[in-house]
Amino acid sequence: MPPPALDHLPPEIFVAISDLLPWTDKESLSIVNKTLRNQLVPHLFRHLKVNCPLARENNLQSVIQLHGAYTVSVRVNVEFQPNPPNSGLEGTEVDPDSTEAWYWDDYPASVWARDSVDISTMQDVIQFKGMPKCTNLSIHTNGEEDFEIDGGWDENDLADTSIYFCSSPESWEKVKEKEKQYKWRKAWCELWKDVAKYAKTESLELLHFLPIKASCWLDPEWVAFLGRLKSLTIRAYGQDNGAGWAVNTLEGFNAFFVEMPDFLFRHAKNLEHLCIAGNEDGHLGEDALRFEPNTMPQLKSLRLETMSITKSLKEFLSGSTPKLESLYLFNVAAWAEGTEPTWADFWKAVRKGNPALREVVYRYSRIAPLCEFEDMNDDSDSAEMDSDEVAQARKKLTDDPTLAIWPYVTSNDKYGDVQAWEDVNLESLQKGDDNKEYKLLMDEIKQRQQRTIS
């Protein structure tokens, strides 16, 4: 039987073909014969995912010994547990005569592992030991069963499960107090203390990032670690309480992001790439995510998702980012109330404050509505319901395809969901300032690009 034709392809062509295949097909192809497997192995084992606390019986070290040479990124999924049985907190008391076992009968020795002997293994992992090509560290954090299991996450006036672990703002003194009271808060601090001490990466991803502080963020090691980062992605935690109340209705959630310059931005002095994304169940509105001028002076690209433009963001982009080359906004809207900037204010600040800017990308998941009927009936043709004023505005858009409806929103005080302000959308479109300033920005960028080419 002749060998498979794929065996005779030049390696670079074979790899290019295999890159087009689904992952399961790549796996199947790798077991055809030794020749194909040897070509595919470096592409099959590029990403290492580890669930923590690490199980007592695991083969992590063997996997790294076999495939660590090919690994380019590590993702650590960290799951926290509430206090152990009989810890004195509500929900943890166990009846000794009950035959029903408590949900966690093997409380972990560390945030990293159930068994203390494996702690050093995980510390090696975040140092990329045995993975010479690895450059990116991702950390996904969550509570056991999305914080829904009873067991004392945070005793407060609202509830001790679900979203309510971040119900109130915390001073640093309160943070230290809770790290003594709650095992999972101690583990949270341990996580970041070890990351700051051991991690060698310059590229960090924080996924489902929990909105609570750690006392180790006051330590010099944390400051030094942030100062080494070149790329940082933060995708924020989001959840509702099961009855429709989203986490962004909580004062503690918003306060965490307001304080972010203090424990993060001002220390990231060499950061070049920043991505921050809110969550559908945790929209970052006008009371959250404060930026501070004269921080992150080396920033070259900024990507923002699922949030609102704010006064602090406008001020930050008005002269603090002289090296900014790229700005990406996805599902970002202006705040329709108060003194927050209009889109015209924002685009004008971006144009005047960023001389190195060469690229602006804006995407919104839907066309911003101009009337209430349109917002309530996504799948219906609202033209029949349009007033003369709205119909005239739509004709204006049809006649000039370069125009856009720039979205204005607020969030519901009770539930936290994002609500479009159709009347402000319409008024802003009619006024024309938002589109005017955006066009001025894009014209300026086009001129800069042409100067660069010439």
C-alpha positions as a printed Julia matrix, in Angstrom:
454×3 Matrix{Float64}:
   0.0    0.0    0.0
   1.57   3.33  -1.03
   2.15   5.93   1.71
  -0.41   8.75   1.99
   0.13  11.54  -0.52
   0.32  14.03   2.34
   3.63  12.45   3.36
   5.26  13.8    0.22
   4.16  17.4    0.64
   6.74  19.96   1.76
   6.26  20.55   5.51
   5.26  24.2    5.08
   2.5   23.26   2.61
   1.27  20.41   4.8
   1.08  22.71   7.83
  -0.76  25.37   5.82
  -3.34  22.77   4.78
  -3.71  21.37   8.3
  -4.29  24.87   9.68
  -7.54  24.95   7.71
  -8.84  21.8    9.4
 -11.08  21.67  12.48
  -9.27  20.66  15.67
 -10.77  17.15  15.76
  -9.61  16.5   12.2
  -6.09  17.57  13.11
  -6.11  15.09  15.98
  -7.32  12.31  13.69
  -4.68  13.16  11.1
  -1.93  13.07  13.71
  -2.48   9.36  14.4
  -2.27   8.26  10.75
   1.47   7.68  10.96
   4.62   8.91  12.65
   5.61  11.27   9.84
   2.37  13.22   9.97
   2.33  13.22  13.76
   5.83  14.68  13.97
   4.77  17.52  11.69
   1.55  18.2   13.6
   2.74  17.9   17.2
   4.21  21.44  17.38
   0.82  22.79  16.24
  -1.33  20.55  18.45
   0.31  21.42  21.75
   0.7   25.19  21.51
  -1.68  26.05  24.33
  -1.71  24.6   27.85
  -4.84  24.83  30.02
  -4.69  23.99  33.73
  -7.62  23.85  36.16
  -6.89  24.95  39.71
  -6.92  23.9   42.46
  -4.88  21.16  40.77
  -6.22  17.65  41.39
  -4.23  15.4   43.69
  -3.47  12.92  40.94
  -2.4   14.8   37.83
   0.05  14.42  34.97
   0.85  18.1   34.53
   4.62  17.72  34.85
   4.66  14.86  32.34
   2.64  16.91  29.83
   5.08  19.8   30.11
   8.07  17.49  29.74
   6.57  15.99  26.57
   5.14  19.08  24.9
   6.41  22.15  26.75
   8.85  22.94  23.96
   5.9   23.78  21.69
   3.76  25.73  24.17
   3.28  29.43  23.44
   0.52  30.27  25.95
  -0.75  29.08  29.32
  -4.3   29.47  30.59
  -5.01  28.85  34.27
  -8.64  28.44  35.33
  -8.86  29.25  39.02
 -12.0   28.31  40.95
 -12.54  29.55  44.48
 -14.44  27.83  47.27
 -16.39  29.41  50.13
 -15.37  28.78  53.7
 -14.9   25.15  54.8
 -17.49  23.32  56.96
 -18.16  24.62  60.46
 -16.2   27.81  59.86
 -18.69  29.83  61.87
 -20.29  31.5   58.86
 -23.89  31.01  57.82
 -24.33  28.11  55.44
 -21.2   26.21  56.51
 -22.47  24.39  59.59
 -22.64  20.63  59.08
 -24.76  18.24  61.11
 -22.31  15.53  62.3
 -25.14  12.97  62.3
 -26.13  13.72  58.72
 -25.25  11.2   56.04
 -25.26  13.94  53.43
 -21.69  14.95  52.69
 -20.9   18.62  52.42
 -20.2   19.66  48.85
 -16.43  20.0   49.41
 -14.94  17.17  51.46
 -11.35  17.88  50.45
 -10.68  21.58  51.01
  -7.65  22.7   48.95
  -4.32  23.42  50.56
  -3.8   26.39  48.26
  -5.38  28.42  45.49
  -3.14  26.38  43.19
  -3.61  22.8   44.35
  -5.49  20.46  46.65
  -2.2   18.97  47.82
   0.53  21.27  49.11
   3.2   19.24  47.26
   1.79  20.51  43.94
   1.97  24.21  44.8
   5.53  24.52  43.5
   4.47  22.82  40.25
   1.96  25.58  39.56
   4.47  28.23  40.53
   6.77  26.72  37.9
   3.93  26.81  35.36
   3.36  30.55  35.72
   7.12  31.01  35.34
   6.89  29.06  32.05
   9.53  26.59  33.25
  10.04  23.93  30.6
   8.17  26.1   28.06
  10.87  28.21  26.39
   8.57  29.61  23.67
   5.75  30.57  26.03
   4.98  34.29  26.2
   1.33  34.7   27.21
  -0.35  33.98  30.56
  -4.16  33.9   30.86
  -5.97  33.62  34.19
  -9.71  32.89  34.37
 -11.3   33.31  37.81
 -14.65  32.27  39.22
 -16.36  31.03  42.36
 -17.56  27.47  42.82
 -20.86  27.11  40.92
 -20.74  30.83  39.99
 -20.84  31.81  43.68
 -24.31  30.27  43.97
 -23.46  27.5   46.44
 -24.13  28.38  50.06
 -21.07  28.54  52.25
 -20.24  32.08  53.24
 -18.79  34.14  50.41
 -19.46  37.49  52.04
 -21.79  38.24  54.92
 -23.56  41.54  54.28
 -26.99  43.16  54.39
 -28.01  41.85  50.96
 -26.95  38.2   50.58
 -23.88  35.97  50.92
 -24.14  34.19  47.55
 -24.3   35.04  43.84
 -23.24  38.56  42.84
 -23.26  39.91  46.37
 -19.63  39.13  47.2
 -18.87  42.58  45.73
 -21.86  44.48  47.06
 -20.01  47.27  48.89
 -16.83  49.33  48.36
 -13.9   48.14  50.47
 -11.1   50.13  52.04
  -7.69  48.45  52.2
  -8.28  47.84  55.9
 -11.54  46.05  55.08
  -9.76  44.01  52.38
  -7.19  42.76  54.9
  -9.92  42.0   57.4
 -11.84  39.9   54.86
  -8.71  38.01  53.85
  -8.53  36.82  57.45
 -12.23  36.01  57.65
 -12.82  34.3   54.3
 -10.64  31.5   52.95
 -11.4   32.36  49.35
 -10.34  35.97  49.83
  -7.05  34.74  51.26
  -6.7   32.5   48.19
  -7.45  35.49  45.92
  -4.57  37.38  47.51
  -2.3   34.33  47.27
  -3.03  34.09  43.54
  -1.87  37.61  42.75
   1.0   37.52  45.21
   2.46  34.49  43.4
   1.74  35.93  39.96
   3.67  39.07  40.88
   6.51  37.03  42.37
   6.92  34.27  39.79
   5.32  35.21  36.46
   7.8   36.11  33.73
   5.27  37.13  31.13
   4.98  40.54  29.51
   1.53  39.61  28.15
  -1.28  38.98  30.65
  -4.96  38.14  30.1
  -7.42  38.38  33.01
 -10.63  36.59  32.1
 -13.86  36.87  34.12
 -11.8   39.17  36.35
 -13.47  39.4   39.75
 -14.13  42.95  41.05
 -12.44  42.6   44.44
  -9.11  43.94  45.62
  -6.19  41.99  47.09
  -3.98  43.39  49.83
  -0.84  42.28  47.95
  -1.63  44.94  45.36
  -0.05  47.35  47.82
   3.27  45.45  47.73
   6.35  46.59  45.76
   6.4   43.23  43.92
   2.97  43.94  42.41
   4.06  47.4   41.29
   7.22  45.94  39.71
   5.24  43.2   37.94
   2.81  45.69  36.38
   5.75  47.81  35.31
   7.09  44.89  33.24
   3.88  44.28  31.32
   3.67  45.22  27.64
   0.19  43.82  26.93
  -2.83  43.53  29.25
  -6.32  42.24  28.54
  -9.07  42.5   31.17
 -12.42  40.86  30.5
 -14.54  41.72  33.5
 -16.77  39.47  35.57
 -20.49  39.71  34.9
 -23.49  37.89  36.35
 -27.06  38.42  37.49
 -28.59  37.21  40.72
 -30.99  34.82  39.03
 -33.88  37.27  39.23
 -32.63  39.77  36.66
 -30.5   42.08  38.83
 -27.09  42.43  37.16
 -23.88  42.96  39.11
 -23.42  46.52  37.81
 -26.3   47.59  40.09
 -23.98  47.06  43.07
 -21.96  49.94  44.46
 -19.0   47.69  45.22
 -18.75  46.5   41.63
 -18.57  50.02  40.22
 -16.26  51.26  42.97
 -13.7   48.58  42.06
 -13.35  49.9   38.51
 -13.28  53.49  39.72
 -10.21  52.59  41.8
  -8.43  50.79  38.96
  -5.97  53.65  38.27
  -4.76  53.42  41.87
  -3.81  49.72  41.9
  -3.21  49.12  38.2
  -3.02  51.89  35.58
  -0.53  54.18  37.29
   1.93  51.29  37.74
   1.72  50.07  34.11
   4.39  52.48  32.92
   5.6   50.31  30.04
   2.22  49.01  28.87
   1.81  49.22  25.09
  -1.45  47.33  24.48
  -4.56  47.49  26.67
  -7.93  45.8   26.19
 -10.76  46.22  28.69
 -14.13  44.57  28.13
 -17.28  44.84  30.19
 -19.9   42.1   30.33
 -23.54  41.9   29.22
 -24.37  41.34  32.89
 -21.88  43.93  34.04
 -21.95  46.94  31.71
 -19.34  49.53  32.66
 -21.34  52.74  32.76
 -20.68  56.29  33.86
 -20.0   55.26  37.47
 -17.32  52.7   36.58
 -13.9   52.35  34.96
 -12.13  55.58  35.74
  -9.11  56.51  33.66
  -6.5   58.9   34.98
  -4.38  61.36  32.97
  -0.63  60.83  32.76
  -0.78  57.07  33.28
   0.32  54.36  30.8
   2.46  56.8   28.75
   3.76  54.07  26.4
   0.29  52.96  25.25
   0.15  52.18  21.51
  -3.23  50.44  21.2
  -6.43  50.66  23.23
  -9.42  48.34  22.8
 -12.64  48.94  24.77
 -15.77  46.77  24.73
 -19.25  46.82  26.3
 -19.01  50.1   28.16
 -19.74  53.81  27.93
 -17.45  56.66  27.04
 -16.94  58.85  30.1
 -15.44  62.15  31.1
 -12.36  60.41  32.51
 -11.8   58.47  29.27
 -12.1   61.67  27.23
  -9.6   63.43  29.5
  -7.23  60.46  29.34
  -7.26  60.57  25.53
  -6.81  64.35  25.45
  -3.03  64.31  25.72
  -1.88  61.46  27.96
  -1.37  59.0   25.1
   1.16  60.59  22.72
   2.17  57.19  21.28
  -1.34  55.8   20.72
  -1.57  54.38  17.19
  -4.78  52.29  17.28
  -8.16  52.73  18.97
 -10.8   49.99  18.83
 -14.31  50.45  20.25
 -16.84  47.6   20.23
 -20.35  47.96  21.67
 -19.36  51.26  23.24
 -21.98  54.0   23.63
 -22.15  57.55  24.96
 -23.99  58.15  28.24
 -27.26  59.97  27.66
 -27.55  61.74  31.01
 -25.59  64.17  33.14
 -22.36  65.82  32.09
 -20.73  62.88  30.31
 -19.27  63.71  26.87
 -21.2   63.47  23.63
 -19.73  61.51  20.75
 -18.72  64.83  19.21
 -16.83  65.78  22.39
 -15.12  62.4   22.44
 -14.06  62.27  18.78
 -12.76  65.83  18.96
 -10.61  64.96  22.0
  -9.29  61.84  20.26
  -8.36  63.84  17.15
  -6.59  66.65  18.98
  -4.91  64.62  21.73
  -3.35  61.73  19.79
  -0.86  62.85  17.15
   0.39  59.29  16.46
  -3.09  57.8   15.91
  -3.3   55.95  12.59
  -6.28  53.62  13.04
  -9.76  53.91  14.56
 -12.21  51.0   14.38
 -15.77  51.29  15.71
 -18.37  48.52  15.73
 -21.79  48.33  17.4
 -23.78  45.09  17.59
 -26.94  46.71  16.22
 -28.07  49.91  14.54
 -28.92  52.42  17.25
 -32.7   53.01  17.31
 -34.37  56.31  16.44
 -37.79  55.51  17.92
 -39.15  53.43  20.78
 -41.03  51.03  18.5
 -37.8   50.19  16.68
 -36.03  49.43  19.96
 -38.82  47.11  21.13
 -39.25  45.22  17.84
 -35.87  44.24  16.45
 -37.32  41.97  13.75
 -40.06  44.32  12.54
 -39.96  47.03   9.91
 -40.51  50.21  11.9
 -40.86  52.45   8.83
 -44.65  52.23   8.97
 -44.6   53.56  12.54
 -42.12  56.39  11.9
 -43.14  59.95  12.55
 -42.36  62.49   9.85
 -39.33  63.59  11.88
 -37.91  60.06  12.1
 -38.69  59.33   8.44
 -36.79  62.45   7.43
 -33.81  61.37   9.53
 -33.77  57.93   7.89
 -33.83  59.55   4.45
 -30.82  61.6    5.5
 -28.97  58.37   6.31
 -29.97  56.81   2.99
 -28.84  59.85   1.01
 -25.45  59.95   2.74
 -24.06  56.47   3.57
 -21.13  58.02   5.46
 -23.47  59.13   8.25
 -24.1   56.94  11.29
 -26.47  56.92  14.25
 -24.15  57.23  17.22
 -25.67  55.37  20.19
 -26.61  57.0   23.5
 -27.62  54.8   26.43
 -28.09  54.56  30.17
 -28.53  51.49  32.36
 -31.62  50.61  34.35
 -31.16  51.59  38.01
 -32.96  48.48  39.24
 -31.77  45.74  36.89
 -28.63  47.16  35.3
 -29.55  46.38  31.7
 -28.53  48.84  28.99
 -31.32  51.03  27.63
 -31.16  53.01  24.39
 -32.22  56.65  24.39
 -33.94  56.96  21.04
 -34.77  60.64  21.39
 -31.12  61.53  22.08
 -29.99  59.35  19.16
 -32.41  61.22  16.89
 -31.55  64.66  18.21
 -27.81  64.02  17.84
 -28.23  62.76  14.28
 -30.24  65.85  13.36
 -27.74  68.17  14.98
 -24.88  66.57  13.05
 -21.99  67.31  15.41
 -21.2   63.65  16.16
 -20.83  62.75  12.49
 -18.99  65.99  11.75
 -16.31  65.34  14.38
 -15.96  61.69  13.39
 -15.44  62.72   9.76
 -12.81  65.27  10.8
 -11.03  62.54  12.76
 -11.09  60.06   9.88
  -9.92  62.71   7.41
  -7.03  63.56   9.73
  -6.08  59.88  10.06
  -6.16  59.44   6.28
  -3.79  62.39   5.89
  -1.45  60.93   8.51
  -1.43  57.57   6.73
  -0.61  59.24   3.41
   2.24  61.21   5.02
   3.61  57.97   6.45
   3.54  56.26   3.04
   5.19  59.19   1.29
